[in-house]
Amino acid sequence: MYLLYTILAALLCFLVLKWLKRRRYCMDVKRLDGKTVLITGGNAGIGKETAVALALRGARVIIACRDEEKAKKAVREIKARSHNMNVLYMEVDLANMKSIRDFGKTFLQREKRLDILINNAGMPSVLDWTDDNFSMCFGVNHLGHFLLTSLLLPRLKESSPSRVITLTCSSYKYQKLDFQDLNYNLFPFFTYCRSKLANIYFTQELARMMEGKGVTAYAVHPGYVQSNWTCHFSVLYRIVMQVVMFMFFVSCETGAQTVVYCAVSDEVVQHNGGYFSDCRPAPLRTFARDPGVAKKLWEASERLVKLA
Ligand SMILES: NC(=O)c1ccc[n+]([C@@H]2O[C@H](COP(=O)([O-])OP(=O)(O)OC[C@H]3O[C@@H](n4cnc5c(N)ncnc54)[C@H](OP(=O)(O)O)[C@@H]3O)[C@@H](O)[C@H]2O)c1
């Protein structure tokens, strides 16, 4: 009898886990033939799995990466796993405004379409500075993608209906933005949280500005994912986190699912500017839904990257 109960309990656990996993999967089978997708940081982690998933659906996939060797290796892997030869890389360092401007110019010259822009690249909680003296998290995660998206907006509008998907994190809720010190670089985790909150405001303001212009925007929390982000930390921290990640974090393939969902699903359009997690819209804290702050951040960002 005891054995029977154990087997039944194990079966129940298995079914619950399977259901939970399925709930996190994008079940939309839409293909993307003829569409062009650009993914920043597509050489590793969630970005690479997103690239494979969208290449499998027939899209032309361009990964925007800072390291040529890693990018070439990733392109070979994405092609091999998707059997799609329409995969390429272009170089950009999101910690360098000149590099982003050069990238924007080259992209607009070379590419006739941009249907889906995925602002995926990200720096975790590190205290460092970009080449333009912005704090690394704010500079790469928010300002780099802000400038990149702004430069590519003409192509997104021409390719409408098009989408901009920006990776954020549920840890946005632990901080608020300080407009007196947007370049805050004191406690590593807080710099990360602020940059991820900026990603949410950026998405809301972009959606508002593009209303009626055929470009929609979504912010995605991918879940807590076993990716390469620990490579920026000490060996001891990495060892501890490997154990934690193994026990509690999801795979990069699972982490990519909500991004894929926002890239392909027709349902998301009614939540333009929204925040998504586990392949569905998710609630935001009230302070993160303030259109006044979103607009203020947009204007401040324009000044910081010298677009205004
Ligand atoms: N992993 C999680 O648990 C988690 C949770 C919530 C949100 N997120 C978000 O999900 C996104 C993807 O994260 P991940 O976990 O896949 O991280 P990851 O494995 O560390 O990959 C990050 C990617 O960003 C690229 N990158 C970093 N700095 C760059 C720069 N200056 N210029 C160009 N590319 C740069 C990296 O390139 P290199 O390979 O050259 O370093 C890499 O391709 C991030 O925005 C992150 O904040 C992750």
The ligand as a MOL file (V3000), in Angstrom:
LIG
                    3D

  0  0  0     0  0            999 V3000
M  V30 BEGIN CTAB
M  V30 COUNTS 48 52 0 0 0
M  V30 BEGIN ATOM
M  V30 1 N 18.8750 35.0060 -16.3730 0
M  V30 2 C 17.8930 35.4430 -15.6250 0
M  V30 3 O 17.5300 34.8430 -14.5990 0
M  V30 4 C 17.1520 36.7060 -16.0050 0
M  V30 5 C 16.0640 37.1190 -15.2080 0
M  V30 6 C 15.3650 38.2640 -15.5650 0
M  V30 7 C 15.7440 39.0040 -16.6810 0
M  V30 8 N 16.8290 38.5980 -17.4250 0 CHG=1
M  V30 9 C 17.2020 39.4240 -18.5990 0
M  V30 10 O 17.2620 38.6220 -19.7520 0
M  V30 11 C 18.2220 39.1700 -20.6810 0
M  V30 12 C 19.1410 38.0750 -21.1690 0
M  V30 13 O 19.8760 37.6160 -20.0470 0
M  V30 14 P 20.6170 36.2130 -19.9660 0
M  V30 15 O 20.2320 35.6270 -18.6790 0
M  V30 16 O 20.4290 35.4270 -21.2190 0 CHG=-1
M  V30 17 O 22.1300 36.7370 -19.8320 0
M  V30 18 P 23.5150 36.2070 -20.4300 0
M  V30 19 O 23.4830 34.7490 -20.6320 0
M  V30 20 O 24.5440 36.8230 -19.5580 0
M  V30 21 O 23.5370 36.9080 -21.8810 0
M  V30 22 C 23.6240 38.2880 -21.9810 0
M  V30 23 C 23.8820 38.6630 -23.4220 0
M  V30 24 O 24.0180 40.1040 -23.4660 0
M  V30 25 C 25.2080 40.3960 -24.1640 0
M  V30 26 N 25.7850 41.6850 -23.7820 0
M  V30 27 C 26.1410 42.1010 -22.5400 0
M  V30 28 N 26.6920 43.3160 -22.6080 0
M  V30 29 C 26.6730 43.6930 -23.9120 0
M  V30 30 C 27.1160 44.8260 -24.6300 0
M  V30 31 N 27.7380 45.8390 -24.0100 0
M  V30 32 N 26.9360 44.8630 -25.9660 0
M  V30 33 C 26.3540 43.8400 -26.6200 0
M  V30 34 N 25.9220 42.7290 -26.0050 0
M  V30 35 C 26.0940 42.6500 -24.6630 0
M  V30 36 C 26.1560 39.2600 -23.8120 0
M  V30 37 O 27.2320 39.2320 -24.7170 0
M  V30 38 P 28.6510 38.5110 -24.3050 0
M  V30 39 O 28.4050 37.0480 -24.4780 0
M  V30 40 O 29.6090 39.0910 -25.2740 0
M  V30 41 O 28.9220 38.8980 -22.8740 0
M  V30 42 C 25.1960 38.0890 -23.9590 0
M  V30 43 O 25.0310 37.7540 -25.3090 0
M  V30 44 C 18.9220 40.3040 -19.9150 0
M  V30 45 O 18.3780 41.5390 -20.3330 0
M  V30 46 C 18.5910 40.0340 -18.4530 0
M  V30 47 O 18.5720 41.2080 -17.6900 0
M  V30 48 C 17.5230 37.4650 -17.1100 0
M  V30 END ATOM
M  V30 BEGIN BOND
M  V30 1 1 1 2
M  V30 2 2 2 3
M  V30 3 1 2 4
M  V30 4 1 4 5
M  V30 5 2 4 48
M  V30 6 2 5 6
M  V30 7 1 6 7
M  V30 8 2 7 8
M  V30 9 1 8 9
M  V30 10 1 8 48
M  V30 11 1 9 10
M  V30 12 1 9 46
M  V30 13 1 10 11
M  V30 14 1 11 12
M  V30 15 1 11 44
M  V30 16 1 12 13
M  V30 17 1 13 14
M  V30 18 2 14 15
M  V30 19 1 14 16
M  V30 20 1 14 17
M  V30 21 1 17 18
M  V30 22 2 18 19
M  V30 23 1 18 20
M  V30 24 1 18 21
M  V30 25 1 21 22
M  V30 26 1 22 23
M  V30 27 1 23 24
M  V30 28 1 23 42
M  V30 29 1 24 25
M  V30 30 1 25 26
M  V30 31 1 25 36
M  V30 32 1 26 27
M  V30 33 1 26 35
M  V30 34 2 27 28
M  V30 35 1 28 29
M  V30 36 1 29 30
M  V30 37 2 29 35
M  V30 38 1 30 31
M  V30 39 2 30 32
M  V30 40 1 32 33
M  V30 41 2 33 34
M  V30 42 1 34 35
M  V30 43 1 36 37
M  V30 44 1 36 42
M  V30 45 1 37 38
M  V30 46 2 38 39
M  V30 47 1 38 40
M  V30 48 1 38 41
M  V30 49 1 42 43
M  V30 50 1 44 45
M  V30 51 1 44 46
M  V30 52 1 46 47
M  V30 END BOND
M  V30 END CTAB
M  END
